[in-house]
Amino acid sequence: MAITSSAKKAHRAGKRKRVFNLRRKSETESRVKDFRRLIVAKDKVGATKLIPSLYKALDKAVKTKYLKANTASRLKSRAMIALNKLN
């Protein structure tokens, strides 16, 4: 357990940040999962509608340092490749 007052404060701040980090993580992962489900189901219209929210979730994940920029870029690129293959 934290002993000094600054360590106690850091512990409280970490607990608060954990809530935001988990929310960002679940939002990002659910968008990716939803998109992949639509691709497997060959639903091009649904997948196309989901692209903006997928990009938004990935960009916010990069902004909050949940994902690295190259990882998000790779996921976006692969999403568009998968969408374009549905023709």
GUDREN-540758 format. One record per atom (N, C-alpha, C): residue number from 0; residue in one letter; atom name; x, y, z. Coordinates in pm, whole numbers. Atoms other than C-alpha are relative to their C-alpha. Layout:
BEGIN
<NUM; "A"; "CA"; <X; Y; Z>> ...
END
This chain:
BEGIN
<0; "M"; "N"; <85; -118; 0>> <0; "M"; "CA"; <0; 0; 0>> <0; "M"; "C"; <89; 124; 0>> <1; "A"; "N"; <-75; -124; 9>> <1; "A"; "CA"; <114; 355; -69>> <1; "A"; "C"; <19; 61; 139>> <2; "I"; "N"; <-31; -56; -132>> <2; "I"; "CA"; <282; 526; 223>> <2; "I"; "C"; <-5; 153; -5>> <3; "T"; "N"; <-7; -146; 6>> <3; "T"; "CA"; <355; 885; 118>> <3; "T"; "C"; <-129; 56; -59>> <4; "S"; "N"; <122; -63; 50>> <4; "S"; "CA"; <80; 1131; 38>> <4; "S"; "C"; <1; 11; -152>> <5; "S"; "N"; <-6; -10; 146>> <5; "S"; "CA"; <203; 1175; -319>> <5; "S"; "C"; <-25; -136; -65>> <6; "A"; "N"; <25; 134; 52>> <6; "A"; "CA"; <197; 798; -370>> <6; "A"; "C"; <-149; -34; 10>> <7; "K"; "N"; <144; 23; -16>> <7; "K"; "CA"; <-160; 786; -236>> <7; "K"; "C"; <-77; 76; -108>> <8; "K"; "N"; <66; -80; 103>> <8; "K"; "CA"; <-260; 1063; -474>> <8; "K"; "C"; <18; -64; -137>> <9; "A"; "N"; <-26; 67; 127>> <9; "A"; "CA"; <-96; 883; -766>> <9; "A"; "C"; <-85; -126; -15>> <10; "H"; "N"; <83; 120; 2>> <10; "H"; "CA"; <-283; 568; -673>> <10; "H"; "C"; <-145; 35; -33>> <11; "R"; "N"; <137; -45; 29>> <11; "R"; "CA"; <-617; 754; -673>> <11; "R"; "C"; <-13; 42; -145>> <12; "A"; "N"; <4; -45; 139>> <12; "A"; "CA"; <-536; 913; -1009>> <12; "A"; "C"; <4; -118; -95>> <13; "G"; "N"; <-8; 120; 84>> <13; "G"; "CA"; <-445; 575; -1154>> <13; "G"; "C"; <-132; -75; -6>> <14; "K"; "N"; <131; 67; -2>> <14; "K"; "CA"; <-777; 429; -1044>> <14; "K"; "C"; <-100; 74; -87>> <15; "R"; "N"; <91; -79; 84>> <15; "R"; "CA"; <-962; 716; -1215>> <15; "R"; "C"; <33; -21; -147>> <16; "K"; "N"; <-41; 16; 140>> <16; "K"; "CA"; <-760; 681; -1535>> <16; "K"; "C"; <-34; -139; -53>> <17; "R"; "N"; <30; 137; 40>> <17; "R"; "CA"; <-822; 306; -1540>> <17; "R"; "C"; <-140; -10; -59>> <18; "V"; "N"; <137; 1; 50>> <18; "V"; "CA"; <-1193; 368; -1591>> <18; "V"; "C"; <-5; 51; -144>> <19; "F"; "N"; <-2; -56; 135>> <19; "F"; "CA"; <-1128; 586; -1895>> <19; "F"; "C"; <72; -91; -98>> <20; "N"; "N"; <-76; 89; 87>> <20; "N"; "CA"; <-870; 345; -2034>> <20; "N"; "C"; <-80; -123; -38>> <21; "L"; "N"; <82; 117; 29>> <21; "L"; "CA"; <-1105; 48; -2006>> <21; "L"; "C"; <-114; 35; -96>> <22; "R"; "N"; <107; -43; 89>> <22; "R"; "CA"; <-1383; 245; -2173>> <22; "R"; "C"; <52; 16; -144>> <23; "R"; "N"; <-60; -19; 132>> <23; "R"; "CA"; <-1155; 341; -2463>> <23; "R"; "C"; <33; -136; -64>> <24; "K"; "N"; <-38; 132; 49>> <24; "K"; "CA"; <-1030; -17; -2495>> <24; "K"; "C"; <-123; -77; -49>> <25; "S"; "N"; <118; 77; 39>> <25; "S"; "CA"; <-1376; -173; -2504>> <25; "S"; "C"; <-67; 60; -122>> <26; "E"; "N"; <61; -65; 117>> <26; "E"; "CA"; <-1507; 85; -2751>> <26; "E"; "C"; <77; -33; -127>> <27; "T"; "N"; <-83; 29; 117>> <27; "T"; "CA"; <-1216; 33; -2989>> <27; "T"; "C"; <-15; -145; -43>> <28; "E"; "N"; <6; 142; 35>> <28; "E"; "CA"; <-1226; -344; -2972>> <28; "E"; "C"; <-138; -41; -49>> <29; "S"; "N"; <134; 35; 47>> <29; "S"; "CA"; <-1604; -360; -3014>> <29; "S"; "C"; <-23; 50; -142>> <30; "R"; "N"; <14; -50; 137>> <30; "R"; "CA"; <-1588; -142; -3327>> <30; "R"; "C"; <72; -91; -99>> <31; "V"; "N"; <-76; 89; 88>> <31; "V"; "CA"; <-1320; -365; -3478>> <31; "V"; "C"; <-73; -133; -16>> <32; "K"; "N"; <73; 127; 6>> <32; "K"; "CA"; <-1517; -679; -3390>> <32; "K"; "C"; <-126; 12; -85>> <33; "D"; "N"; <122; -20; 79>> <33; "D"; "CA"; <-1840; -539; -3535>> <33; "D"; "C"; <32; 8; -149>> <34; "F"; "N"; <-39; -13; 141>> <34; "F"; "CA"; <-1663; -446; -3857>> <34; "F"; "C"; <38; -137; -57>> <35; "R"; "N"; <-43; 132; 49>> <35; "R"; "CA"; <-1505; -791; -3887>> <35; "R"; "C"; <-119; -94; -18>> <36; "R"; "N"; <121; 83; 15>> <36; "R"; "CA"; <-1843; -958; -3830>> <36; "R"; "C"; <-74; 35; -130>> <37; "L"; "N"; <67; -43; 122>> <37; "L"; "CA"; <-1993; -752; -4112>> <37; "L"; "C"; <76; -46; -124>> <38; "I"; "N"; <-82; 46; 113>> <38; "I"; "CA"; <-1704; -843; -4343>> <38; "I"; "C"; <-21; -150; -22>> <39; "V"; "N"; <21; 145; 11>> <39; "V"; "CA"; <-1747; -1215; -4269>> <39; "V"; "C"; <-140; -29; -55>> <40; "A"; "N"; <137; 18; 47>> <40; "A"; "CA"; <-2122; -1180; -4330>> <40; "A"; "C"; <-20; 58; -140>> <41; "K"; "N"; <3; -61; 133>> <41; "K"; "CA"; <-2041; -1000; -4660>> <41; "K"; "C"; <-106; 110; -11>> <42; "D"; "N"; <94; -112; -3>> <42; "D"; "CA"; <-2256; -701; -4561>> <42; "D"; "C"; <76; 128; -32>> <43; "K"; "N"; <-81; -115; 41>> <43; "K"; "CA"; <-2088; -426; -4762>> <43; "K"; "C"; <-64; 133; 44>> <44; "V"; "N"; <68; -124; -39>> <44; "V"; "CA"; <-2352; -161; -4685>> <44; "V"; "C"; <21; 29; 149>> <45; "G"; "N"; <-20; -19; -145>> <45; "G"; "CA"; <-2330; -214; -4309>> <45; "G"; "C"; <144; 33; 34>> <46; "A"; "N"; <-141; -25; -26>> <46; "A"; "CA"; <-1952; -225; -4316>> <46; "A"; "C"; <39; 142; -42>> <47; "T"; "N"; <-29; -135; 49>> <47; "T"; "CA"; <-1939; 97; -4518>> <47; "T"; "C"; <-51; 104; 99>> <48; "K"; "N"; <56; -94; -98>> <48; "K"; "CA"; <-2162; 271; -4263>> <48; "K"; "C"; <83; 1; 129>> <49; "L"; "N"; <-75; 11; -124>> <49; "L"; "CA"; <-1938; 150; -3980>> <49; "L"; "C"; <141; 60; -9>> <50; "I"; "N"; <-137; -51; 19>> <50; "I"; "CA"; <-1612; 282; -4131>> <50; "I"; "C"; <28; 130; 76>> <51; "P"; "N"; <-33; -124; -73>> <51; "P"; "CA"; <-1639; 640; -3990>> <51; "P"; "C"; <13; -20; 151>> <52; "S"; "N"; <-10; 20; -145>> <52; "S"; "CA"; <-1704; 520; -3636>> <52; "S"; "C"; <122; -86; 36>> <53; "L"; "N"; <-121; 79; -21>> <53; "L"; "CA"; <-1423; 263; -3668>> <53; "L"; "C"; <123; 90; -3>> <54; "Y"; "N"; <-113; -93; 9>> <54; "Y"; "CA"; <-1180; 533; -3780>> <54; "Y"; "C"; <6; 92; 121>> <55; "K"; "N"; <5; -91; -115>> <55; "K"; "CA"; <-1295; 764; -3501>> <55; "K"; "C"; <51; -70; 125>> <56; "A"; "N"; <-43; 75; -118>> <56; "A"; "CA"; <-1244; 495; -3236>> <56; "A"; "C"; <151; -25; -5>> <57; "L"; "N"; <-143; 25; 12>> <57; "L"; "CA"; <-897; 410; -3370>> <57; "L"; "C"; <80; 128; 22>> <58; "D"; "N"; <-70; -127; -18>> <58; "D"; "CA"; <-794; 777; -3386>> <58; "D"; "C"; <2; 43; 146>> <59; "K"; "N"; <4; -37; -142>> <59; "K"; "CA"; <-908; 837; -3029>> <59; "K"; "C"; <90; -92; 82>> <60; "A"; "N"; <-88; 93; -71>> <60; "A"; "CA"; <-721; 525; -2918>> <60; "A"; "C"; <146; 43; -15>> <61; "V"; "N"; <-136; -51; 21>> <61; "V"; "CA"; <-404; 671; -3070>> <61; "V"; "C"; <22; 126; 83>> <62; "K"; "N"; <-11; -127; -72>> <62; "K"; "CA"; <-470; 1010; -2913>> <62; "K"; "C"; <20; -25; 150>> <63; "T"; "N"; <-12; 31; -143>> <63; "T"; "CA"; <-505; 855; -2567>> <63; "T"; "C"; <108; -103; 28>> <64; "K"; "N"; <-115; 92; -9>> <64; "K"; "CA"; <-205; 627; -2633>> <64; "K"; "C"; <-39; -142; 39>> <65; "Y"; "N"; <37; 140; -18>> <65; "Y"; "CA"; <-403; 304; -2612>> <65; "Y"; "C"; <63; -83; -111>> <66; "L"; "N"; <-64; 65; 114>> <66; "L"; "CA"; <-273; 212; -2960>> <66; "L"; "C"; <113; 89; -52>> <67; "K"; "N"; <-102; -77; 70>> <67; "K"; "CA"; <40; 315; -3143>> <67; "K"; "C"; <-56; 44; -135>> <68; "A"; "N"; <51; -58; 124>> <68; "A"; "CA"; <-10; 524; -3455>> <68; "A"; "C"; <10; -99; -116>> <69; "N"; "N"; <-15; 95; 110>> <69; "N"; "CA"; <125; 258; -3690>> <69; "N"; "C"; <-98; -116; 10>> <70; "T"; "N"; <96; 109; -20>> <70; "T"; "CA"; <-101; -7; -3540>> <70; "T"; "C"; <-138; 43; -49>> <71; "A"; "N"; <130; -51; 44>> <71; "A"; "CA"; <-410; 207; -3595>> <71; "A"; "C"; <-2; 16; -151>> <72; "S"; "N"; <-10; -18; 144>> <72; "S"; "CA"; <-293; 290; -3946>> <72; "S"; "C"; <-11; -134; -72>> <73; "R"; "N"; <5; 134; 59>> <73; "R"; "CA"; <-245; -79; -4022>> <73; "R"; "C"; <-142; -56; 5>> <74; "L"; "N"; <136; 49; -13>> <74; "L"; "CA"; <-592; -164; -3890>> <74; "L"; "C"; <-94; 71; -98>> <75; "K"; "N"; <83; -75; 96>> <75; "K"; "CA"; <-750; 112; -4101>> <75; "K"; "C"; <25; -49; -141>> <76; "S"; "N"; <-36; 45; 134>> <76; "S"; "CA"; <-564; -3; -4410>> <76; "S"; "C"; <-60; -137; -28>> <77; "R"; "N"; <53; 135; 19>> <77; "R"; "CA"; <-666; -365; -4363>> <77; "R"; "C"; <-151; 0; -5>> <78; "A"; "N"; <145; -11; 5>> <78; "A"; "CA"; <-1025; -261; -4301>> <78; "A"; "C"; <-45; 41; -139>> <79; "M"; "N"; <39; -45; 133>> <79; "M"; "CA"; <-1040; -77; -4631>> <79; "M"; "C"; <29; -106; -106>> <80; "I"; "N"; <-30; 109; 94>> <80; "I"; "CA"; <-872; -364; -4816>> <80; "I"; "C"; <-109; -106; 6>> <81; "A"; "N"; <105; 100; -17>> <81; "A"; "CA"; <-1127; -607; -4671>> <81; "A"; "C"; <-133; 48; -57>> <82; "L"; "N"; <124; -57; 52>> <82; "L"; "CA"; <-1413; -374; -4762>> <82; "L"; "C"; <2; 1; -153>> <83; "N"; "N"; <-9; -5; 144>> <83; "N"; "CA"; <-1289; -332; -5118>> <83; "N"; "C"; <-5; -139; -65>> <84; "K"; "N"; <6; 136; 54>> <84; "K"; "CA"; <-1262; -710; -5161>> <84; "K"; "C"; <-142; -54; -8>> <85; "L"; "N"; <139; 49; -1>> <85; "L"; "CA"; <-1637; -746; -5103>> <85; "L"; "C"; <-72; 21; -132>> <86; "N"; "N"; <66; -23; 128>> <86; "N"; "CA"; <-1715; -633; -5458>> <86; "N"; "C"; <-30; -126; -65>> 
END
